Amino acid sequence: MKTLPTVFPLIISNTDMNLISTCPLKWFRVRAQHLTRPRFNIDLSAGGEFAKGLEVTRKLYFDEGCSKSDSVEIGKQTIRDGLNELIAKAEQEDLYVSDKQLLKSPERMAVALGQYFKKFSLDDGTYIPAKREDGSFAFEHTFTTELPILHPELNVPLIFKGKLDLIQKFGERFSGVDDKTTSRIQENLGTMLMSNGQFLGYAWLARKHGIKLTDFRVRKVSIQVNEIKIPDEYIIPMTDYVIKTWEEAFLHKIKNLVEQYKSYLAYLTYKNTDSRESMFFIPDYGNGCNAYNKPCQFITSCTNNLEREALLDIRSDGLGKSDYRQLVYEKESGTSIELTEYRELLGLDNE
């Protein structure tokens, strides 16, 4: 069986760090082999549309001077329209089965937005967004920085990227805000989030751009069967010590990942044959196989070699055994291109 083409990601994000922690082999499947297949995830879709609703509402109120009630109503309609469109498309492609009792329905997500802005009111002087240099408010604010680590194929610095839901200013102090939808609120969540790599990474990125976040405000919106709960925000301190420790661990992980990838490519060149990816990217065979109480999408390929071979039997004409494709997703444009085409755009060959 021919080895699938791969490419190491040029832009590193929190997604990479989560996958590495969950299972290095899963990281390789998703971020180097870029294996993907048609699917619809209502949790991700609902969370994404809720985030859009928050952004629209905040921009209307703070940037455009709309009234609080109009801003919230338009934000709610943004959620309804966006999620209804995604569900309709998924149904058309036979990726979604209608569910009248849908927990995260368009209407319930719209209601959740209304409740969110009752809890964290737009006109409450406590929650003032910070301003960018151009005078706009810092919603969905993106930070990027080059890392002192070179891409294993392109020989250019890797880029670390993060997007903050909101940056708030309290006098001369800044706080990051992270909004998340969930099905339940865990006990001791504030303590559990103290070492959350996403927040620490974003705080590190902000410091690279001259903004010192003293803490992160985590706002959970729990979409439950009988009610929607929004507890008080969890305040996570961003101390010099923990950010420095995170930086050391982060750079160490990425350096190791690059070296593993180089070793994998060198082995292929030396052997000129198929190799088991698990020789270089070690499968978890533990909690990572059932993260978030769901089996990993690649679980059968880790337990049966025939299933592994079928997983990797991908043909451009769609006649291979696998229903996966190698597609690189461009988040900003919302489009995907074939991995081979992406490699060509980067100036890499496809041999």
PELINPE-V807265 format. One record per backbone hydrogen bond with DSSP energy under -0.5 kcal/mol. CO is the residue of the C=O (numbers start at 1). NH is the residue of the N-H. Records with the same first field share a line. If there is no record, write none. Layout:
BEGIN
CO = NH, NH
END
This chain:
BEGIN
10 = 12, 159
12 = 161
13 = 16, 17
14 = 18
15 = 19
16 = 20
17 = 21
18 = 22
19 = 23
23 = 27
24 = 28
25 = 29
26 = 30
27 = 31, 32
28 = 32, 33
29 = 35
32 = 7
34 = 327
36 = 325
40 = 42
41 = 45
42 = 46
43 = 47
44 = 48
45 = 49
46 = 50
47 = 51
48 = 52
49 = 53
50 = 54
51 = 55
52 = 56
53 = 57
54 = 58
55 = 59
56 = 60
57 = 61
58 = 62, 63
59 = 63, 64
60 = 66
67 = 71
68 = 72
69 = 73
70 = 74
71 = 75
72 = 76
73 = 77
74 = 78
75 = 79
76 = 80
77 = 81
78 = 82
79 = 83
80 = 84
81 = 85
82 = 86
83 = 87
84 = 88
85 = 89
86 = 90
87 = 91
88 = 92
89 = 93
90 = 95, 96
91 = 94
96 = 98
99 = 102
102 = 105
105 = 109
106 = 110
107 = 111
108 = 112
109 = 113
110 = 114
111 = 115
112 = 116
113 = 117
114 = 118
115 = 119
116 = 120
119 = 121
121 = 124
123 = 125
124 = 127
126 = 128
127 = 129
128 = 169
130 = 138
132 = 135
136 = 132
137 = 139
138 = 167
141 = 164
143 = 162
145 = 160
147 = 149
149 = 158
151 = 155
156 = 151
158 = 147
159 = 12
160 = 145
162 = 143
164 = 141
165 = 140
166 = 177
167 = 130
168 = 175
169 = 171
170 = 172, 173
173 = 170
174 = 214, 215
175 = 168
176 = 217
177 = 165, 166
178 = 219
180 = 221
182 = 223
184 = 186
186 = 189
188 = 192
189 = 193
191 = 194
192 = 195
193 = 196
196 = 200
197 = 201
198 = 202
199 = 203
200 = 204
201 = 205
202 = 206
203 = 207
204 = 208
205 = 209
206 = 209, 211
207 = 210
210 = 212
211 = 213
212 = 174, 214
214 = 238
215 = 176
216 = 218, 236
217 = 178, 219
218 = 220, 234
219 = 180
220 = 222
221 = 182, 223
222 = 224, 229
227 = 224, 229
229 = 222
233 = 235
234 = 218, 236
235 = 237
236 = 216
237 = 239
239 = 243
240 = 244
241 = 245
242 = 246
243 = 247
244 = 248
245 = 249
246 = 250
247 = 251
248 = 252
249 = 253
250 = 254
251 = 255
252 = 256
253 = 257
254 = 258
255 = 259
256 = 260
257 = 261
258 = 262
259 = 263
260 = 264
261 = 265
262 = 266
263 = 267
264 = 268
265 = 269
266 = 270
267 = 271
268 = 272
275 = 277
276 = 279
277 = 280, 281
280 = 282
282 = 24, 25
286 = 289
287 = 290
288 = 291
289 = 296
290 = 293
291 = 294
296 = 299
298 = 301, 302
299 = 302
300 = 303, 304
304 = 308
305 = 309
306 = 310
307 = 311
308 = 312
310 = 313
312 = 314
313 = 322
315 = 318
325 = 36, 327
326 = 339
327 = 329
328 = 337
329 = 331
330 = 334, 335
335 = 330
337 = 328
338 = 342
339 = 343
340 = 344
341 = 345
342 = 346
343 = 348
344 = 347
END
